[in-house]
Amino acid sequence: MTAGKNNSRPPSAFRQRDVTRAIRGAVAAGVDIARVEVTNAGTIVIVPAAGATTAGAAAQNGESAETNEWDRL
């Protein structure tokens, strides 16, 4: 018998708390979330809802170009 435990699954690349923090941060920034994607590498991607605007789209819509692009992530 071996002394170590034989795991059939590799360690997780992300944790539930990582996803929760990302979602809470997006909601606090005012982003309407359509879905959240997590890759096998652990990359968390938050996809905004269709009606959400970005700084570039806001400038095209006549809003102030002086707004910070990070304000609307």
WOCOR-V847592 format. One record per backbone hydrogen bond with DSSP energy under -0.5 kcal/mol. NH is the residue of the N-H (numbers start at 0). CO is the residue of the C=O. E is the energy in kcal/mol with one decimal. If there is no record, write none. Layout:
NH,CO,E ; NH,CO,E
This chain:
6,4,-0.9 ; 17,14,-0.8 ; 18,14,-1.4 ; 19,15,-2.5 ; 20,16,-2.3 ; 21,17,-2.0 ; 22,18,-2.4 ; 23,19,-2.7 ; 24,20,-2.3 ; 25,21,-2.1 ; 26,22,-2.7 ; 27,23,-2.4 ; 28,24,-1.4 ; 29,26,-1.4 ; 30,25,-2.6 ; 32,30,-0.6 ; 33,46,-3.0 ; 34,46,-1.6 ; 36,44,-3.3 ; 38,42,-2.3 ; 41,38,-1.5 ; 44,36,-3.4 ; 44,42,-0.6 ; 46,34,-2.8 ; 46,44,-0.6 ; 47,45,-0.6 ; 48,31,-3.6 ; 51,48,-1.6 ; 57,53,-2.4 ; 58,54,-1.9 ; 59,55,-1.4 ; 60,56,-1.4 ; 61,58,-1.1 ; 62,57,-2.4 ; 66,63,-1.0 ; 70,67,-1.8 ; 71,68,-0.8 ; 72,69,-0.9
